[in-house]
Amino acid sequence: MAKHYFLAFDLGATSGRSILGSLQGDDFEMRELTRFPNAVMQLHGRYYWDIAGLYKSLKEGLKECARQGIRPTSIGIDTWGVDFGYIGADGSILGFPRAYRDPYTDGMADKYFAQVMPREKVYSLTGIQVMNFNSLFQLYAADNENYAPFKAASEILFMPDLLAYMLTGKKICEYTEASTSQILNPVTRRFETSLLSAAGLKPSLLCPLVEPGTVIGSLTDYLAEETGIGHVPVVAVAGHDTASAVLAVPASDRNFAYLSSGTWSLLGVETDKPILTKEAFNNNFTNEGGVEGTTRFLKNITGMWLLEQCRKEWAKEGREYNYTQIMEMAVAAEGFKSTVNPDDLRFINPASMTAMLAHVCEENGMKPPTTDSEYVRCIFESLVGRYVEMMTMLSGMVDFPLNKLHIIGGGSQNTLINQMTAKALGIPVIAGPSEATAAGNCLMQACAASLVRDRWEIRQIVAKAFKVKTYS
């Protein structure tokens, strides 16, 4: 039986990787080829993604694959949601893509609701959790500030589609990524262009939608030759990283919730149809696209971003901690119970995360953290408390029982939070795989190559390939 290789580019908000997956029958393996940093770049008061640097990093991944003598069956790209690049009429990329942490969108959602369309109407059309940085409000903000790339743009391409365009020269709009924009209607599965036209924005900015598993095109002649990998096809996988991760949840039935844990924590379920009830609106839950016409009904929760920013501050002061030490610190501060709401907007991009955490604790009448260990414990307790709160809401909005919680992504390796969450919820917590996003990326490519039938077969393959741990 032949072995097939798939190259996955998995890009997060702080780092990216190229992962090589191999599939022989139902035997699946993955290994990392390259790893590279990704960070928001500040320039003249605005915040951008270094798209040229990311393109260079993707080329290095292609070259490394070629150096190892492997020509993959295909290539797939997944990234975070909402952000996009502007494309000119001649196909030029118009500057660096704005980053969702850029404060230019502050207050734009409320302004849109007041001047263009009521909040309830926007939710009824999109089913998307309202966040200032959603693509709709980024476009509205760009128009309000007369942002030059926006004014000159013929089209926009969301981040995985923009990188695929750089690799192939072909422009598409992958469904799961587009579903994060607050411009897509989850019932019709088409863009709700009235949201743009009502604000005086051009619906023609949006490229035609394609489903996960669509072949975009092959690497350009230049890249095929320069990297030595040849004209390998690029597949539109589930381009939103959470969609790829949920695809790789090792579940055997639908009665599960998932927590994709990383910089963001995304807690939700997989449903056959969007949930657009008044309760979903009031609780600000979101309906994002999944594979095979499914909906990911979920809540975005600020995740390890809080800890990542604290660690950066401590490193600047000469105190660097690995994750083993972080766990030990959290255990040592077990008696510290002060908590915050991780989704407080003041935690989006503060000048000092530690100072803001202490301030919010004091504001809420709680003891502020004073040691690094207490900061770690505060963050862990706050996240678990938020998970329990959102699971309770979620259980009341779906029509099937949630018998277990699957934690996937890098955060699934946090044994302490896993145990704390299981104890607080009273249901089994199944941790792993940590590489769910890359696995979903690779195995969606395998679906495109007709080597795997559907998402349930993907989940069977993942369950066989990766060890998971159950907490109760």
DRENZASE-364274 format. One record per residue (C-alpha): residue in three letters; residue number from 1; x, y, z. Coordinates in nm, 3 decimals, padded with zeros to 5 digits. Layout:
BEGIN
("ALA",NUM,(X,Y,Z))
...
END
This chain:
BEGIN
("MET",1,(00.000,00.000,00.000))
("ALA",2,(00.148,00.334,-00.106))
("LYS",3,(00.244,00.600,00.147))
("HIS",4,(00.116,00.951,00.074))
("TYR",5,(00.269,01.270,00.215))
("PHE",6,(00.091,01.596,00.294))
("LEU",7,(00.257,01.926,00.382))
("ALA",8,(00.063,02.140,00.631))
("PHE",9,(00.145,02.501,00.707))
("ASP",10,(-00.011,02.575,01.046))
("LEU",11,(00.011,02.943,01.139))
("GLY",12,(-00.089,03.084,01.476))
("ALA",13,(-00.081,03.436,01.612))
("THR",14,(00.261,03.386,01.775))
("SER",15,(00.433,03.117,01.567))
("GLY",16,(00.399,02.896,01.262))
("ARG",17,(00.518,02.554,01.155))
("SER",18,(00.548,02.334,00.854))
("ILE",19,(00.435,01.980,00.936))
("LEU",20,(00.477,01.674,00.718))
("GLY",21,(00.202,01.417,00.752))
("SER",22,(00.209,01.068,00.605))
("LEU",23,(-00.081,00.831,00.548))
("GLN",24,(-00.053,00.464,00.459))
("GLY",25,(-00.388,00.291,00.479))
("ASP",26,(-00.519,00.417,00.814))
("ASP",27,(-00.172,00.460,00.965))
("PHE",28,(-00.107,00.831,01.011))
("GLU",29,(00.207,01.004,01.134))
("MET",30,(00.328,01.364,01.153))
("ARG",31,(00.658,01.536,01.212))
("GLU",32,(00.770,01.896,01.223))
("LEU",33,(00.993,02.022,00.943))
("THR",34,(01.036,02.388,01.035))
("ARG",35,(00.918,02.633,01.299))
("PHE",36,(00.918,03.009,01.268))
("PRO",37,(00.804,03.312,01.468))
("ASN",38,(00.497,03.518,01.386))
("ALA",39,(00.426,03.837,01.570))
("VAL",40,(00.226,04.154,01.530))
("MET",41,(00.446,04.428,01.385))
("GLN",42,(00.391,04.788,01.497))
("LEU",43,(00.465,05.057,01.242))
("HIS",44,(00.367,05.423,01.266))
("GLY",45,(00.098,05.353,01.522))
("ARG",46,(-00.065,05.069,01.330))
("TYR",47,(-00.038,04.693,01.384))
("TYR",48,(00.033,04.457,01.094))
("TRP",49,(00.125,04.099,01.006))
("ASP",50,(00.460,04.055,00.829))
("ILE",51,(00.319,03.880,00.523))
("ALA",52,(00.656,03.893,00.342))
("GLY",53,(00.824,03.720,00.636))
("LEU",54,(00.553,03.453,00.643))
("TYR",55,(00.594,03.394,00.269))
("LYS",56,(00.968,03.351,00.322))
("SER",57,(00.901,03.102,00.604))
("LEU",58,(00.664,02.902,00.383))
("LYS",59,(00.933,02.886,00.115))
("GLU",60,(01.178,02.750,00.373))
("GLY",61,(00.927,02.478,00.459))
("LEU",62,(00.896,02.386,00.092))
("LYS",63,(01.274,02.379,00.054))
("GLU",64,(01.318,02.160,00.363))
("CYS",65,(01.064,01.913,00.228))
("ALA",66,(01.255,01.900,-00.102))
("ARG",67,(01.589,01.862,00.080))
("GLN",68,(01.451,01.551,00.247))
("GLY",69,(01.365,01.410,-00.094))
("ILE",70,(00.989,01.420,-00.041))
("ARG",71,(00.738,01.545,-00.293))
("PRO",72,(00.405,01.571,-00.111))
("THR",73,(00.072,01.487,-00.266))
("SER",74,(-00.046,01.837,-00.176))
("ILE",75,(-00.002,02.142,00.048))
("GLY",76,(-00.255,02.305,00.285))
("ILE",77,(-00.256,02.627,00.488))
("ASP",78,(-00.450,02.712,00.803))
("THR",79,(-00.435,03.034,01.007))
("TRP",80,(-00.626,03.237,01.264))
("GLY",81,(-00.949,03.406,01.157))
("VAL",82,(-01.089,03.748,01.058))
("ASP",83,(-00.773,03.913,00.916))
("PHE",84,(-00.714,03.971,00.547))
("GLY",85,(-00.500,04.146,00.287))
("TYR",86,(-00.601,04.395,00.020))
("ILE",87,(-00.548,04.310,-00.348))
("GLY",88,(-00.524,04.572,-00.624))
("ALA",89,(-00.686,04.551,-00.967))
("ASP",90,(-00.357,04.431,-01.116))
("GLY",91,(-00.320,04.154,-00.856))
("SER",92,(-00.072,04.343,-00.638))
("ILE",93,(-00.081,04.290,-00.261))
("LEU",94,(-00.143,04.635,-00.117))
("GLY",95,(00.075,04.654,00.191))
("PHE",96,(00.085,04.452,00.511))
("PRO",97,(-00.244,04.301,00.638))
("ARG",98,(-00.377,04.478,00.947))
("ALA",99,(-00.373,04.267,01.264))
("TYR",100,(-00.685,04.207,01.469))
("ARG",101,(-00.516,04.353,01.778))
("ASP",102,(-00.486,04.693,01.606))
("PRO",103,(-00.701,04.935,01.810))
("TYR",104,(-00.836,05.101,01.494))
("THR",105,(-01.149,04.890,01.535))
("ASP",106,(-01.216,05.002,01.893))
("GLY",107,(-01.580,05.107,01.914))
("MET",108,(-01.648,05.027,01.547))
("ALA",109,(-01.905,04.756,01.619))
("ASP",110,(-02.117,04.994,01.826))
("LYS",111,(-02.079,05.266,01.563))
("TYR",112,(-02.190,05.023,01.291))
("PHE",113,(-02.494,04.919,01.496))
("ALA",114,(-02.588,05.281,01.561))
("GLN",115,(-02.539,05.413,01.207))
("VAL",116,(-02.585,05.116,00.971))
("MET",117,(-02.775,04.817,01.108))
("PRO",118,(-02.894,04.710,01.456))
("ARG",119,(-02.694,04.450,01.644))
("GLU",120,(-02.986,04.203,01.652))
("LYS",121,(-03.023,04.222,01.272))
("VAL",122,(-02.651,04.166,01.216))
("TYR",123,(-02.659,03.859,01.442))
("SER",124,(-02.971,03.721,01.272))
("LEU",125,(-02.791,03.742,00.936))
("THR",126,(-02.453,03.606,01.047))
("GLY",127,(-02.486,03.425,01.380))
("ILE",128,(-02.139,03.547,01.468))
("GLN",129,(-02.017,03.656,01.811))
("VAL",130,(-01.972,04.032,01.805))
("MET",131,(-01.610,04.139,01.842))
("ASN",132,(-01.471,04.476,01.740))
("PHE",133,(-01.206,04.312,01.524))
("ASN",134,(-01.438,04.098,01.309))
("SER",135,(-01.371,04.149,00.938))
("LEU",136,(-01.692,04.348,00.886))
("PHE",137,(-01.584,04.605,01.141))
("GLN",138,(-01.226,04.609,01.010))
("LEU",139,(-01.358,04.708,00.668))
("TYR",140,(-01.589,04.965,00.825))
("ALA",141,(-01.299,05.107,01.028))
("ALA",142,(-01.073,05.120,00.721))
("ASP",143,(-01.340,05.316,00.535))
("ASN",144,(-01.385,05.552,00.828))
("GLU",145,(-01.013,05.633,00.842))
("ASN",146,(-00.975,05.653,00.462))
("TYR",147,(-00.712,05.380,00.476))
("ALA",148,(-00.531,05.394,00.142))
("PRO",149,(-00.500,05.016,00.070))
("PHE",150,(-00.873,04.979,00.136))
("LYS",151,(-00.955,05.265,-00.098))
("ALA",152,(-00.741,05.115,-00.376))
("ALA",153,(-00.845,04.751,-00.325))
("SER",154,(-01.026,04.547,-00.586))
("GLU",155,(-01.057,04.240,-00.359))
("ILE",156,(-00.968,04.109,-00.016))
("LEU",157,(-00.817,03.771,00.065))
("PHE",158,(-00.837,03.618,00.412))
("MET",159,(-00.501,03.511,00.556))
("PRO",160,(-00.485,03.145,00.442))
("ASP",161,(-00.622,03.244,00.101))
("LEU",162,(-00.372,03.531,00.077))
("LEU",163,(-00.081,03.295,00.142))
("ALA",164,(-00.225,03.041,-00.104))
("TYR",165,(-00.245,03.324,-00.359))
("MET",166,(00.124,03.399,-00.302))
("LEU",167,(00.204,03.032,-00.362))
("THR",168,(-00.021,02.970,-00.664))
("GLY",169,(-00.136,03.300,-00.813))
("LYS",170,(-00.498,03.180,-00.773))
("LYS",171,(-00.758,03.372,-00.569))
("ILE",172,(-01.027,03.189,-00.373))
("CYS",173,(-01.221,03.235,-00.049))
("GLU",174,(-01.236,02.922,00.168))
("TYR",175,(-01.564,02.877,00.354))
("THR",176,(-01.455,02.810,00.714))
("GLU",177,(-01.221,03.109,00.718))
("ALA",178,(-01.482,03.334,00.558))
("SER",179,(-01.732,03.226,00.822))
("THR",180,(-01.536,03.416,01.091))
("SER",181,(-01.582,03.748,00.911))
("GLN",182,(-01.934,03.843,01.027))
("ILE",183,(-02.022,03.887,00.659))
("LEU",184,(-02.132,03.530,00.583))
("ASN",185,(-02.486,03.395,00.632))
("PRO",186,(-02.465,03.046,00.793))
("VAL",187,(-02.813,02.948,00.671))
("THR",188,(-02.769,03.033,00.302))
("ARG",189,(-02.392,02.960,00.324))
("ARG",190,(-02.331,03.268,00.111))
("PHE",191,(-02.195,03.615,00.182))
("GLU",192,(-02.459,03.853,00.316))
("THR",193,(-02.357,04.143,00.092))
("SER",194,(-02.622,04.375,00.237))
("LEU",195,(-02.396,04.411,00.541))
("LEU",196,(-02.138,04.578,00.319))
("SER",197,(-02.361,04.772,00.082))
("ALA",198,(-02.563,04.920,00.371))
("ALA",199,(-02.237,05.071,00.501))
("GLY",200,(-02.128,05.195,00.160))
("LEU",201,(-01.870,04.919,00.123))
("LYS",202,(-01.818,04.727,-00.203))
("PRO",203,(-01.952,04.366,-00.205))
("SER",204,(-01.720,04.307,-00.502))
("LEU",205,(-01.433,04.295,-00.250))
("LEU",206,(-01.534,03.936,-00.171))
("CYS",207,(-01.403,03.646,-00.378))
("PRO",208,(-01.616,03.339,-00.466))
("LEU",209,(-01.652,03.087,-00.184))
("VAL",210,(-01.510,02.734,-00.206))
("GLU",211,(-01.556,02.438,00.026))
("PRO",212,(-01.274,02.269,00.220))
("GLY",213,(-01.108,02.007,00.001))
("THR",214,(-01.104,02.223,-00.312))
("VAL",215,(-00.780,02.219,-00.513))
("ILE",216,(-00.674,02.583,-00.559))
("GLY",217,(-00.392,02.530,-00.808))
("SER",218,(-00.029,02.427,-00.821))
("LEU",219,(00.281,02.610,-00.702))
("THR",220,(00.396,02.879,-00.944))
("ASP",221,(00.676,02.800,-01.187))
("TYR",222,(00.908,03.023,-00.984))
("LEU",223,(00.838,02.846,-00.653))
("ALA",224,(00.843,02.499,-00.809))
("GLU",225,(01.194,02.566,-00.939))
("GLU",226,(01.337,02.776,-00.655))
("THR",227,(01.230,02.537,-00.379))
("GLY",228,(01.301,02.222,-00.580))
("ILE",229,(00.969,02.069,-00.480))
("GLY",230,(00.799,02.088,-00.820))
("HIS",231,(00.444,02.184,-00.918))
("VAL",232,(00.269,02.048,-00.608))
("PRO",233,(-00.106,02.121,-00.578))
("VAL",234,(-00.227,02.352,-00.301))
("VAL",235,(-00.556,02.249,-00.139))
("ALA",236,(-00.802,02.474,00.041))
("VAL",237,(-00.822,02.283,00.368))
("ALA",238,(-01.042,02.401,00.655))
("GLY",239,(-00.847,02.726,00.649))
("HIS",240,(-00.953,02.850,00.991))
("ASP",241,(-00.725,02.675,01.239))
("THR",242,(-01.009,02.592,01.477))
("ALA",243,(-01.206,02.429,01.195))
("SER",244,(-00.904,02.210,01.117))
("ALA",245,(-00.859,02.130,01.486))
("VAL",246,(-01.224,02.032,01.539))
("LEU",247,(-01.201,01.807,01.235))
("ALA",248,(-00.934,01.610,01.426))
("VAL",249,(-01.124,01.568,01.756))
("PRO",250,(-01.097,01.192,01.825))
("ALA",251,(-01.470,01.153,01.898))
("SER",252,(-01.688,00.859,01.803))
("ASP",253,(-02.029,01.030,01.835))
("ARG",254,(-02.176,01.379,01.839))
("ASN",255,(-02.230,01.405,02.218))
("PHE",256,(-01.915,01.600,02.291))
("ALA",257,(-01.797,01.953,02.342))
("TYR",258,(-01.451,02.065,02.238))
("LEU",259,(-01.208,02.317,02.376))
("SER",260,(-00.943,02.422,02.128))
("SER",261,(-00.685,02.562,02.364))
("GLY",262,(-00.404,02.796,02.267))
("THR",263,(-00.362,03.173,02.254))
("TRP",264,(-00.740,03.168,02.226))
("SER",265,(-00.967,02.912,02.390))
("LEU",266,(-01.261,02.814,02.170))
("LEU",267,(-01.531,02.618,02.346))
("GLY",268,(-01.816,02.470,02.145))
("VAL",269,(-01.997,02.184,01.974))
("GLU",270,(-02.043,02.059,01.620))
("THR",271,(-02.402,02.091,01.492))
("ASP",272,(-02.585,02.018,01.169))
("LYS",273,(-02.741,02.365,01.156))
("PRO",274,(-02.661,02.709,01.298))
("ILE",275,(-02.822,02.811,01.627))
("LEU",276,(-02.966,03.161,01.593))
("THR",277,(-03.187,03.177,01.899))
("LYS",278,(-03.238,03.479,02.123))
("GLU",279,(-03.045,03.294,02.392))
("ALA",280,(-02.749,03.243,02.156))
("PHE",281,(-02.762,03.614,02.071))
("ASN",282,(-02.781,03.722,02.436))
("ASN",283,(-02.491,03.493,02.529))
("ASN",284,(-02.290,03.615,02.227))
("PHE",285,(-02.216,03.266,02.092))
("THR",286,(-02.093,03.225,01.737))
("ASN",287,(-02.181,03.003,01.438))
("GLU",288,(-01.869,02.934,01.233))
("GLY",289,(-01.832,02.702,00.937))
("GLY",290,(-01.712,02.345,00.961))
("VAL",291,(-01.647,02.073,00.707))
("GLU",292,(-01.925,01.883,00.528))
("GLY",293,(-02.177,02.160,00.588))
("THR",294,(-02.151,02.148,00.968))
("THR",295,(-02.155,02.446,01.202))
("ARG",296,(-01.916,02.507,01.487))
("PHE",297,(-02.135,02.665,01.755))
("LEU",298,(-01.889,02.810,02.000))
("LYS",299,(-01.764,03.086,02.223))
("ASN",300,(-01.430,03.262,02.179))
("ILE",301,(-01.254,03.290,02.516))
("THR",302,(-00.924,03.467,02.571))
("GLY",303,(-00.688,03.180,02.645))
("MET",304,(-00.314,03.149,02.705))
("TRP",305,(-00.267,03.501,02.568))
("LEU",306,(-00.277,03.623,02.929))
("LEU",307,(00.006,03.391,03.031))
("GLU",308,(00.206,03.450,02.711))
("GLN",309,(00.209,03.825,02.772))
("CYS",310,(00.309,03.782,03.136))
("ARG",311,(00.595,03.552,03.035))
("LYS",312,(00.721,03.817,02.792))
("GLU",313,(00.728,04.074,03.071))
("TRP",314,(00.908,03.839,03.307))
("ALA",315,(01.163,03.746,03.038))
("LYS",316,(01.247,04.115,02.989))
("GLU",317,(01.316,04.130,03.363))
("GLY",318,(01.546,03.827,03.342))
("ARG",319,(01.301,03.562,03.466))
("GLU",320,(01.231,03.294,03.205))
("TYR",321,(01.014,02.994,03.287))
("ASN",322,(00.952,02.678,03.089))
("TYR",323,(00.615,02.505,03.105))
("THR",324,(00.727,02.253,03.367))
("GLN",325,(00.818,02.543,03.592))
("ILE",326,(00.489,02.718,03.511))
("MET",327,(00.297,02.410,03.629))
("GLU",328,(00.503,02.396,03.949))
("MET",329,(00.437,02.765,04.011))
("ALA",330,(00.062,02.717,03.973))
("VAL",331,(00.063,02.425,04.217))
("ALA",332,(00.272,02.621,04.467))
("ALA",333,(00.016,02.904,04.464))
("GLU",334,(-00.284,02.670,04.502))
("GLY",335,(-00.430,02.879,04.784))
("PHE",336,(-00.449,03.195,04.571))
("LYS",337,(-00.808,03.222,04.446))
("SER",338,(-00.840,03.572,04.296))
("THR",339,(-00.985,03.563,03.945))
("VAL",340,(-01.069,03.792,03.654))
("ASN",341,(-01.286,03.763,03.347))
("PRO",342,(-01.032,03.665,03.077))
("ASP",343,(-01.258,03.828,02.816))
("ASP",344,(-01.240,04.172,02.974))
("LEU",345,(-01.157,04.399,02.678))
("ARG",346,(-00.874,04.556,02.878))
("PHE",347,(-00.674,04.234,02.833))
("ILE",348,(-00.673,04.254,02.451))
("ASN",349,(-00.337,04.433,02.425))
("PRO",350,(-00.243,04.618,02.746))
("ALA",351,(00.092,04.791,02.790))
("SER",352,(00.152,04.560,03.087))
("MET",353,(-00.049,04.241,03.133))
("THR",354,(00.067,04.192,03.492))
("ALA",355,(-00.030,04.546,03.587))
("MET",356,(-00.371,04.507,03.424))
("LEU",357,(-00.437,04.174,03.597))
("ALA",358,(-00.351,04.328,03.934))
("HIS",359,(-00.565,04.635,03.863))
("VAL",360,(-00.871,04.431,03.764))
("CYS",361,(-00.838,04.207,04.072))
("GLU",362,(-00.826,04.515,04.296))
("GLU",363,(-01.116,04.672,04.109))
("ASN",364,(-01.322,04.358,04.180))
("GLY",365,(-01.235,04.365,04.550))
("MET",366,(-00.993,04.074,04.528))
("LYS",367,(-00.634,04.044,04.641))
("PRO",368,(-00.401,04.131,04.350))
("PRO",369,(-00.123,03.887,04.260))
("THR",370,(00.216,03.988,04.398))
("THR",371,(00.439,03.699,04.286))
("ASP",372,(00.487,03.534,03.948))
("SER",373,(00.336,03.214,04.090))
("GLU",374,(00.024,03.400,04.200))
("TYR",375,(-00.015,03.552,03.854))
("VAL",376,(00.000,03.204,03.697))
("ARG",377,(-00.255,03.067,03.946))
("CYS",378,(-00.484,03.366,03.890))
("ILE",379,(-00.479,03.302,03.515))
("PHE",380,(-00.543,02.928,03.552))
("GLU",381,(-00.829,02.975,03.800))
("SER",382,(-00.980,03.245,03.577))
("LEU",383,(-00.970,03.028,03.266))
("VAL",384,(-01.126,02.726,03.437))
("GLY",385,(-01.399,02.943,03.585))
("ARG",386,(-01.477,03.085,03.242))
("TYR",387,(-01.483,02.735,03.087))
("VAL",388,(-01.737,02.617,03.343))
("GLU",389,(-01.952,02.927,03.294))
("MET",390,(-01.955,02.885,02.915))
("MET",391,(-02.013,02.506,02.931))
("THR",392,(-02.322,02.568,03.144))
("MET",393,(-02.453,02.815,02.885))
("LEU",394,(-02.368,02.581,02.599))
("SER",395,(-02.545,02.283,02.753))
("GLY",396,(-02.863,02.486,02.778))
("MET",397,(-02.861,02.583,02.411))
("VAL",398,(-02.807,02.249,02.233))
("ASP",399,(-03.056,01.964,02.197))
("PHE",400,(-02.818,01.676,02.274))
("PRO",401,(-02.627,01.578,02.589))
("LEU",402,(-02.263,01.679,02.634))
("ASN",403,(-02.109,01.371,02.792))
("LYS",404,(-01.745,01.468,02.760))
("LEU",405,(-01.513,01.756,02.681))
("HIS",406,(-01.228,01.709,02.433))
("ILE",407,(-00.939,01.951,02.488))
("ILE",408,(-00.722,01.981,02.178))
("GLY",409,(-00.434,02.204,02.072))
("GLY",410,(-00.124,02.309,02.259))
("GLY",411,(-00.319,02.381,02.576))
("SER",412,(-00.418,02.014,02.603))
("GLN",413,(-00.071,01.953,02.746))
("ASN",414,(-00.155,02.164,03.052))
("THR",415,(-00.223,01.877,03.290))
("LEU",416,(-00.321,02.103,03.580))
("ILE",417,(-00.589,02.295,03.390))
("ASN",418,(-00.717,01.966,03.244))
("GLN",419,(-00.761,01.820,03.593))
("MET",420,(-00.908,02.141,03.736))
("THR",421,(-01.157,02.157,03.447))
("ALA",422,(-01.266,01.793,03.484))
("LYS",423,(-01.319,01.839,03.857))
("ALA",424,(-01.518,02.159,03.806))
("LEU",425,(-01.737,02.018,03.525))
("GLY",426,(-01.798,01.672,03.665))
("ILE",427,(-01.760,01.502,03.324))
("PRO",428,(-01.460,01.331,03.163))
("VAL",429,(-01.206,01.561,03.000))
("ILE",430,(-01.010,01.396,02.718))
("ALA",431,(-00.686,01.575,02.640))
("GLY",432,(-00.522,01.552,02.300))
("PRO",433,(-00.402,01.555,02.040))
("SER",434,(-00.198,01.870,02.089))
("GLU",435,(-00.136,01.871,01.712))
("ALA",436,(-00.504,01.858,01.618))
("THR",437,(-00.490,02.154,01.382))
("ALA",438,(-00.204,02.015,01.173))
("ALA",439,(-00.367,01.670,01.174))
("GLY",440,(-00.694,01.816,01.047))
("ASN",441,(-00.505,02.010,00.781))
("CYS",442,(-00.320,01.701,00.654))
("LEU",443,(-00.621,01.471,00.663))
("MET",444,(-00.843,01.724,00.483))
("GLN",445,(-00.584,01.707,00.207))
("ALA",446,(-00.619,01.329,00.217))
("CYS",447,(-00.995,01.375,00.166))
("ALA",448,(-00.923,01.594,-00.137))
("ALA",449,(-00.704,01.311,-00.272))
("SER",450,(-00.992,01.062,-00.216))
("LEU",451,(-00.785,00.865,00.034))
("VAL",452,(-01.024,00.931,00.324))
("ARG",453,(-01.405,00.933,00.303))
("ASP",454,(-01.532,01.185,00.556))
("ARG",455,(-01.478,01.359,00.891))
("TRP",456,(-01.572,01.050,01.093))
("GLU",457,(-01.307,00.843,00.919))
("ILE",458,(-01.061,01.127,00.988))
("ARG",459,(-01.151,01.105,01.357))
("GLN",460,(-01.098,00.729,01.358))
("ILE",461,(-00.754,00.777,01.204))
("VAL",462,(-00.667,01.045,01.463))
("ALA",463,(-00.788,00.827,01.751))
("LYS",464,(-00.559,00.548,01.633))
("ALA",465,(-00.259,00.773,01.568))
("PHE",466,(-00.243,00.980,01.888))
("LYS",467,(-00.239,00.898,02.256))
("VAL",468,(-00.492,01.088,02.463))
("LYS",469,(-00.537,01.113,02.839))
("THR",470,(-00.868,01.114,03.024))
("TYR",471,(-00.920,01.324,03.337))
("SER",472,(-01.215,01.276,03.571))
END
